[in-house]
């Protein structure tokens, strides 16, 4: 009996090493061959997936459910298909528009966005779905206006969605952007795209260091609910040139990279993925990289706008951190967000 109990508690201890407690639930921003989905969605720390305009990936593990998203009015046809899926599956969450603060993306002013939200997104609240805001790339003032307009129209938003792209040197900027969004809006935070820009010319080692340090920090921020690194593609097939292909979780041909294994298994920087001895992942996976560390963070227009706005808001609101967090939470009247567990 003692031996059986020892094995039982040993197994619980083993599994708990991979189960997130008070940590952001890691997701997959899917952008590659659906056949690769089981290779990463079955890993212990992965708990959900989404696509900014397309539907659910059938090959995903059941423990990584689909979170639908309405890209924006330029893709009404995609949204119509997504709504048909939602009627059948009644998802736990739905996400608003894709970077409405960027001209080349959804490109919606906050007033129009609020109108579309009330027509297309708000009704799902009455069907038991939690409503995740449009995903902004930089403009928190846009978000503030949007939230105000939704409230005026009798609607609500359950959580704030962010995207962050920047140089490999931008960890403090990333933390500030996420923290300030929570301070301003007092709601749970989702970050559905995080990645390093091509213009910063990073090495793979620099990208992985950012990934590990960013997610270790996110795991300590209890208000961050869901988060996704933008890496679900092969390293030689990045979706666009803005984000570097070195963000990738897959090698050419679809094998998981060390970053992919780390993301699915590990929560601690400076540790190789647990999978290395089980998945034929050798030290050579990191050491054969032919790139070198960059010393130039490069330039990024969105990054510069984001930084300037954050600095101005901080200057205009010279309060303590505690006060800045408490004040908007009192105004928001947001209910605690349900947890979506990433079970092993």
Kinemage of the C-alpha trace (Angstrom):
@kinemage 1
@onewidth
@group {chain A} dominant
@subgroup {mainchain}
@vectorlist {calphas} color= white
{ca unk a 1} P 0.000 0.000 0.000
{ca unk a 2} L 2.804 2.400 0.910
{ca unk a 3} L 4.504 1.628 -2.377
{ca unk a 4} L 1.288 2.319 -4.296
{ca unk a 5} L 0.769 5.648 -2.521
{ca unk a 6} L 4.360 6.602 -3.197
{ca unk a 7} L 3.883 5.932 -6.891
{ca unk a 8} L 0.604 7.881 -6.865
{ca unk a 9} L 2.045 10.974 -5.204
{ca unk a 10} L 5.119 10.699 -7.362
{ca unk a 11} L 2.947 10.775 -10.449
{ca unk a 12} L 1.036 13.811 -9.130
{ca unk a 13} L 4.308 15.620 -8.464
{ca unk a 14} L 5.539 14.769 -11.955
{ca unk a 15} L 2.380 16.050 -13.660
{ca unk a 16} L 2.250 19.195 -11.552
{ca unk a 17} L 5.602 20.198 -12.981
{ca unk a 18} L 3.853 20.688 -16.319
{ca unk a 19} L 0.469 22.052 -15.171
{ca unk a 20} L 0.128 25.810 -15.038
{ca unk a 21} L -1.041 27.258 -11.739
{ca unk a 22} L -1.988 30.956 -11.771
{ca unk a 23} L -0.204 31.247 -15.106
{ca unk a 24} L -1.291 32.387 -18.530
{ca unk a 25} L -2.674 29.563 -20.643
{ca unk a 26} L -0.434 29.113 -23.660
{ca unk a 27} L -2.140 29.028 -27.027
{ca unk a 28} L -1.348 28.464 -30.679
{ca unk a 29} L -1.764 31.285 -33.206
{ca unk a 30} L -2.034 28.839 -36.074
{ca unk a 31} L -0.372 29.668 -39.405
{ca unk a 32} L 0.923 26.431 -40.895
{ca unk a 33} L 0.043 22.977 -42.233
{ca unk a 34} L -2.780 21.482 -40.176
{ca unk a 35} L -1.037 18.115 -40.220
{ca unk a 36} L 1.540 19.529 -37.792
{ca unk a 37} L -1.098 20.341 -35.164
{ca unk a 38} L -0.856 17.114 -33.092
{ca unk a 39} L 2.913 17.590 -32.725
{ca unk a 40} L 2.459 20.668 -30.549
{ca unk a 41} L -1.176 20.733 -29.373
{ca unk a 42} L -0.693 17.518 -27.401
{ca unk a 43} L 2.124 19.037 -25.323
{ca unk a 44} L 1.229 19.658 -21.651
{ca unk a 45} L 1.334 23.462 -21.527
{ca unk a 46} L -0.751 24.105 -24.649
{ca unk a 47} L -4.391 24.839 -23.839
{ca unk a 48} L -6.125 26.517 -26.821
{ca unk a 49} L -5.726 27.576 -30.444
{ca unk a 50} L -7.105 30.209 -32.788
{ca unk a 51} L -6.735 31.728 -36.222
{ca unk a 52} L -7.312 35.410 -36.896
{ca unk a 53} L -9.719 34.680 -39.773
{ca unk a 54} L -9.972 30.942 -40.487
{ca unk a 55} L -11.832 28.236 -38.614
{ca unk a 56} L -10.949 25.476 -36.180
{ca unk a 57} L -8.144 23.058 -36.983
{ca unk a 58} L -9.610 19.530 -36.891
{ca unk a 59} L -6.253 17.937 -36.124
{ca unk a 60} L -5.803 19.864 -32.861
{ca unk a 61} L -5.848 17.930 -29.606
{ca unk a 62} L -9.155 18.079 -27.738
{ca unk a 63} L -7.412 19.794 -24.820
{ca unk a 64} L -6.571 22.769 -27.080
{ca unk a 65} L -10.062 24.018 -28.025
{ca unk a 66} L -10.649 26.565 -30.732
{ca unk a 67} L -11.275 30.227 -29.894
{ca unk a 68} L -13.039 31.907 -32.851
{ca unk a 69} L -12.194 35.414 -33.991
{ca unk a 70} L -13.797 37.995 -36.282
{ca unk a 71} L -10.930 39.537 -38.268
{ca unk a 72} L -13.010 42.494 -39.377
{ca unk a 73} L -15.447 43.653 -42.063
{ca unk a 74} L -13.008 42.916 -44.899
{ca unk a 75} L -13.579 39.224 -44.199
{ca unk a 76} L -17.346 38.944 -43.798
{ca unk a 77} L -17.332 35.648 -45.708
{ca unk a 78} L -14.911 34.080 -43.215
{ca unk a 79} L -16.930 35.426 -40.304
{ca unk a 80} L -20.157 33.955 -41.681
{ca unk a 81} L -18.547 30.514 -41.704
{ca unk a 82} L -17.192 31.074 -38.197
{ca unk a 83} L -20.646 32.033 -36.921
{ca unk a 84} L -22.096 28.822 -38.337
{ca unk a 85} L -19.447 26.892 -36.422
{ca unk a 86} L -20.209 28.876 -33.264
{ca unk a 87} L -23.914 28.048 -33.424
{ca unk a 88} L -23.007 24.365 -33.414
{ca unk a 89} L -20.253 24.447 -30.795
{ca unk a 90} L -21.128 27.363 -28.460
{ca unk a 91} L -17.531 28.386 -27.708
{ca unk a 92} L -16.398 29.642 -24.333
{ca unk a 93} L -14.736 32.716 -25.873
{ca unk a 94} L -14.849 34.851 -29.010
{ca unk a 95} L -12.268 37.487 -29.967
{ca unk a 96} L -12.984 40.804 -31.684
{ca unk a 97} L -11.116 42.421 -34.565
{ca unk a 98} L -7.535 42.000 -35.777
{ca unk a 99} L -5.425 45.110 -35.166
{ca unk a 100} L -8.056 47.748 -35.916
{ca unk a 101} L -5.407 50.362 -35.030
{ca unk a 102} L -3.273 49.379 -38.072
{ca unk a 103} L -4.059 50.649 -41.563
{ca unk a 104} L -3.013 47.437 -43.292
{ca unk a 105} L -5.078 45.268 -40.940
{ca unk a 106} L -8.711 45.653 -39.803
{ca unk a 107} L -8.273 49.455 -39.870
{ca unk a 108} L -11.454 50.468 -38.012
{ca unk a 109} L -12.043 53.626 -36.035
{ca unk a 110} L -13.261 52.994 -32.520
{ca unk a 111} L -16.819 54.264 -33.165
{ca unk a 112} L -17.404 52.044 -36.176
{ca unk a 113} L -15.791 49.140 -34.337
{ca unk a 114} L -18.241 49.613 -31.449
{ca unk a 115} L -21.165 49.546 -33.895
{ca unk a 116} L -19.964 46.310 -35.492
{ca unk a 117} L -19.216 44.834 -32.066
{ca unk a 118} L -22.775 45.440 -30.865
{ca unk a 119} L -24.220 43.799 -33.961
{ca unk a 120} L -21.866 40.846 -34.413
{ca unk a 121} L -20.115 40.097 -31.104
{ca unk a 122} L -22.279 41.355 -28.229
{ca unk a 123} L -25.213 38.959 -28.900
{ca unk a 124} L -22.963 36.010 -28.088
{ca unk a 125} L -22.784 37.180 -24.482
{ca unk a 126} L -26.391 36.106 -24.029
{ca unk a 127} L -25.400 32.684 -25.353
{ca unk a 128} L -22.818 32.160 -22.626
{ca unk a 129} L -19.711 33.241 -24.519
{ca unk a 130} L -17.042 35.485 -22.971
{ca unk a 131} L -16.235 38.482 -25.170
{ca unk a 132} L -12.576 39.306 -25.794
{ca unk a 133} L -11.875 42.790 -27.134
{ca unk a 134} L -10.364 43.692 -30.492
{ca unk a 135} L -6.632 42.950 -30.530
{ca unk a 136} L -4.688 46.209 -30.682
{ca unk a 137} L -1.078 46.395 -31.827
{ca unk a 138} L -0.162 49.636 -30.062
{ca unk a 139} L -2.952 52.174 -29.550
{ca unk a 140} L -4.395 51.934 -26.050
{ca unk a 141} L -6.173 55.251 -26.595
{ca unk a 142} L -8.123 53.512 -29.372
{ca unk a 143} L -9.062 50.826 -26.874
{ca unk a 144} L -10.167 53.386 -24.281
{ca unk a 145} L -12.476 55.057 -26.820
{ca unk a 146} L -13.819 51.711 -28.012
{ca unk a 147} L -14.647 50.532 -24.479
{ca unk a 148} L -16.434 53.804 -23.750
{ca unk a 149} L -18.507 53.553 -26.922
{ca unk a 150} L -19.457 49.939 -26.233
{ca unk a 151} L -20.616 50.904 -22.737
{ca unk a 152} L -22.719 53.750 -24.157
{ca unk a 153} L -24.430 51.254 -26.440
{ca unk a 154} L -25.203 48.906 -23.557
{ca unk a 155} L -22.526 46.349 -24.355
{ca unk a 156} L -19.560 44.962 -22.487
{ca unk a 157} L -16.115 43.483 -22.926
{ca unk a 158} L -14.831 40.730 -20.631
{ca unk a 159} L -11.096 40.916 -21.378
{ca unk a 160} L -8.597 43.068 -23.269
{ca unk a 161} L -6.661 41.628 -26.223
{ca unk a 162} L -3.176 42.806 -27.172
{ca unk a 163} L -0.551 42.067 -29.793
{ca unk a 164} L 3.100 42.873 -29.214
{ca unk a 165} L 5.907 42.842 -31.778
{ca unk a 166} L 9.254 44.429 -31.180
{ca unk a 167} L 13.020 43.968 -31.066
{ca unk a 168} L 14.734 41.228 -29.107
{ca unk a 169} L 15.876 43.989 -26.716
{ca unk a 170} L 12.271 44.994 -25.971
{ca unk a 171} L 11.427 42.880 -22.921
{ca unk a 172} L 10.921 45.896 -20.637
{ca unk a 173} L 8.787 47.553 -23.321
{ca unk a 174} L 6.682 44.402 -23.554
{ca unk a 175} L 6.169 44.282 -19.791
{ca unk a 176} L 5.243 47.948 -19.701
{ca unk a 177} L 2.717 47.590 -22.530
{ca unk a 178} L 0.961 44.673 -20.851
{ca unk a 179} L 1.069 46.226 -17.383
{ca unk a 180} L -0.211 49.573 -18.591
{ca unk a 181} L -3.150 47.953 -20.396
{ca unk a 182} L -4.198 46.313 -17.143
{ca unk a 183} L -3.697 49.541 -15.215
{ca unk a 184} L -5.811 51.505 -17.660
{ca unk a 185} L -8.675 49.068 -18.230
{ca unk a 186} L -8.759 46.864 -15.128
{ca unk a 187} L -9.730 43.695 -16.987
{ca unk a 188} L -8.071 40.337 -17.638
{ca unk a 189} L -5.519 40.457 -20.441
{ca unk a 190} L -5.166 38.196 -23.474
{ca unk a 191} L -2.062 38.512 -25.656
{ca unk a 192} L -2.719 36.542 -28.814
{ca unk a 193} L 0.399 37.456 -30.797
{ca unk a 194} L 3.887 37.996 -29.393
{ca unk a 195} L 6.934 38.023 -31.631
{ca unk a 196} L 10.254 39.554 -32.566
{ca unk a 197} L 10.518 41.808 -35.615
{ca unk a 198} L 12.712 41.059 -38.618
{ca unk a 199} L 14.057 44.607 -38.546
{ca unk a 200} L 15.920 43.908 -35.305
{ca unk a 201} L 17.991 41.213 -37.075
{ca unk a 202} L 17.998 38.828 -34.115
{ca unk a 203} L 19.815 35.541 -33.800
{ca unk a 204} L 17.779 32.463 -32.941
{ca unk a 205} L 19.362 32.509 -29.508
{ca unk a 206} L 18.195 36.086 -28.918
{ca unk a 207} L 14.637 35.228 -30.001
{ca unk a 208} L 14.498 32.196 -27.720
{ca unk a 209} L 15.876 34.213 -24.793
{ca unk a 210} L 13.081 36.763 -25.255
{ca unk a 211} L 10.454 34.012 -25.514
{ca unk a 212} L 11.603 32.307 -22.318
{ca unk a 213} L 11.951 35.471 -20.257
{ca unk a 214} L 8.667 36.942 -21.502
{ca unk a 215} L 6.652 33.843 -20.688
{ca unk a 216} L 8.279 33.362 -17.316
{ca unk a 217} L 7.185 36.918 -16.482
{ca unk a 218} L 3.678 36.366 -17.895
{ca unk a 219} L 3.290 33.338 -15.659
{ca unk a 220} L 3.701 35.617 -12.623
{ca unk a 221} L 1.048 38.125 -13.751
{ca unk a 222} L -2.215 36.705 -12.461
{ca unk a 223} L -4.309 39.093 -14.558
{ca unk a 224} L -2.884 37.647 -17.812
{ca unk a 225} L -5.335 34.921 -18.759
{ca unk a 226} L -4.332 33.617 -22.209
{ca unk a 227} L -1.203 34.223 -24.271
{ca unk a 228} L 0.222 33.011 -27.567
{ca unk a 229} L 3.646 33.334 -29.155
{ca unk a 230} L 3.477 33.938 -32.901
{ca unk a 231} L 5.483 30.889 -33.922
{ca unk a 232} L 3.170 28.288 -35.456
{ca unk a 233} L 4.904 28.109 -38.827
{ca unk a 234} L 8.033 26.641 -40.406
{ca unk a 235} L 11.153 28.760 -40.031
{ca unk a 236} L 11.426 29.178 -43.809
{ca unk a 237} L 7.729 30.022 -44.249
{ca unk a 238} L 6.880 32.965 -42.003
{ca unk a 239} L 3.407 34.408 -42.777
{ca unk a 240} L 4.921 37.811 -43.589
{ca unk a 241} L 8.220 39.671 -43.450
{ca unk a 242} L 7.357 41.861 -40.450
{ca unk a 243} L 8.025 39.152 -37.857
{ca unk a 244} L 11.191 37.111 -38.202
{ca unk a 245} L 11.011 33.466 -39.228
{ca unk a 246} L 13.168 32.746 -36.194
{ca unk a 247} L 10.006 33.018 -34.060
{ca unk a 248} L 9.021 29.627 -35.472
{ca unk a 249} L 8.068 26.500 -33.545
{ca unk a 250} L 8.647 24.268 -36.573
{ca unk a 251} L 11.695 23.462 -38.644
{ca unk a 252} L 11.354 23.172 -42.436
{ca unk a 253} L 9.353 20.005 -43.005
{ca unk a 254} L 7.326 20.314 -39.803
{ca unk a 255} L 9.536 18.868 -37.047
{ca unk a 256} L 9.305 20.797 -33.789
{ca unk a 257} L 12.183 23.146 -33.036
{ca unk a 258} L 13.705 23.447 -29.592
{ca unk a 259} L 11.619 26.611 -29.113
{ca unk a 260} L 8.503 24.590 -29.905
{ca unk a 261} L 9.420 21.944 -27.353
{ca unk a 262} L 10.263 24.581 -24.750
{ca unk a 263} L 6.931 26.326 -25.297
{ca unk a 264} L 4.964 23.123 -24.841
{ca unk a 265} L 6.870 21.647 -21.918
{ca unk a 266} L 8.828 24.188 -19.929
{ca unk a 267} L 8.268 27.329 -17.865
{ca unk a 268} L 11.817 28.175 -16.807
{ca unk a 269} L 14.439 30.129 -18.765
{ca unk a 270} L 17.916 28.678 -19.206
{ca unk a 271} L 16.522 25.151 -19.276
{ca unk a 272} L 16.312 22.967 -22.331
{ca unk a 273} L 12.983 21.334 -22.972
{ca unk a 274} L 12.205 18.220 -20.964
{ca unk a 275} L 11.527 16.504 -24.282
{ca unk a 276} L 15.162 16.464 -25.397
{ca unk a 277} L 15.821 12.947 -24.192
{ca unk a 278} L 12.497 11.609 -25.439
{ca unk a 279} L 12.155 13.180 -28.874
{ca unk a 280} L 15.613 12.832 -30.365
{ca unk a 281} L 16.286 16.517 -29.756
{ca unk a 282} L 20.036 16.841 -29.359
{ca unk a 283} L 22.285 19.714 -28.355
{ca unk a 284} L 23.003 20.128 -32.067
{ca unk a 285} L 19.470 21.491 -32.456
{ca unk a 286} L 20.758 24.739 -30.978
{ca unk a 287} L 24.454 24.636 -31.795
{ca unk a 288} L 24.229 24.269 -35.583
{ca unk a 289} L 22.596 27.673 -36.023
{ca unk a 290} L 24.719 29.710 -38.386
{ca unk a 291} L 23.445 33.143 -37.359
{ca unk a 292} L 25.146 35.459 -34.888
{ca unk a 293} L 23.836 37.649 -32.106
{ca unk a 294} L 22.686 41.069 -33.289
{ca unk a 295} L 23.760 44.321 -31.670
{ca unk a 296} L 21.285 46.481 -33.602
{ca unk a 297} L 17.642 46.509 -32.424
{ca unk a 298} L 16.613 48.133 -35.717
{ca unk a 299} L 13.605 50.386 -36.198
{ca unk a 300} L 9.855 49.746 -36.143
{ca unk a 301} L 7.180 52.405 -36.689
{ca unk a 302} L 4.529 50.591 -34.638
{ca unk a 303} L 7.057 50.067 -31.853
{ca unk a 304} L 7.928 53.769 -31.810
{ca unk a 305} L 4.254 54.794 -31.679
{ca unk a 306} L 3.574 52.361 -28.861
{ca unk a 307} L 6.524 53.589 -26.816
{ca unk a 308} L 5.666 57.258 -27.294
{ca unk a 309} L 2.056 56.699 -26.244
{ca unk a 310} L 3.021 54.681 -23.169
{ca unk a 311} L 5.510 57.321 -22.064
{ca unk a 312} L 2.947 60.092 -22.489
{ca unk a 313} L 0.243 58.237 -20.575
{ca unk a 314} L 2.648 57.481 -17.759
{ca unk a 315} L 3.677 61.145 -17.604
{ca unk a 316} L 0.051 62.292 -17.568
{ca unk a 317} L -0.916 59.831 -14.810
{ca unk a 318} L 1.730 60.163 -12.096
{ca unk a 319} L 0.157 57.708 -9.675
{ca unk a 320} L 1.587 54.771 -7.830
{ca unk a 321} L 1.369 51.369 -9.464
{ca unk a 322} L -1.124 50.155 -6.855
{ca unk a 323} L -3.368 53.151 -7.397
{ca unk a 324} L -3.282 52.781 -11.153
{ca unk a 325} L -4.321 49.165 -10.909
{ca unk a 326} L -7.070 49.711 -8.363
{ca unk a 327} L -8.813 52.671 -9.947
{ca unk a 328} L -9.826 51.200 -13.333
{ca unk a 329} L -10.758 47.870 -11.764
{ca unk a 330} L -13.341 49.684 -9.657
{ca unk a 331} L -14.757 51.409 -12.720
{ca unk a 332} L -14.795 48.408 -15.029
{ca unk a 333} L -17.228 46.286 -12.995
{ca unk a 334} L -15.885 43.221 -14.776
{ca unk a 335} L -16.768 39.776 -13.516
{ca unk a 336} L -13.889 37.374 -12.796
{ca unk a 337} L -13.011 35.583 -16.007
{ca unk a 338} L -13.572 31.815 -16.080
{ca unk a 339} L -10.393 29.774 -16.291
{ca unk a 340} L -9.675 27.493 -19.208
{ca unk a 341} L -7.400 24.826 -17.827
{ca unk a 342} L -4.594 23.358 -19.893
{ca unk a 343} L -4.826 19.819 -18.661
{ca unk a 344} L -2.103 17.332 -19.412
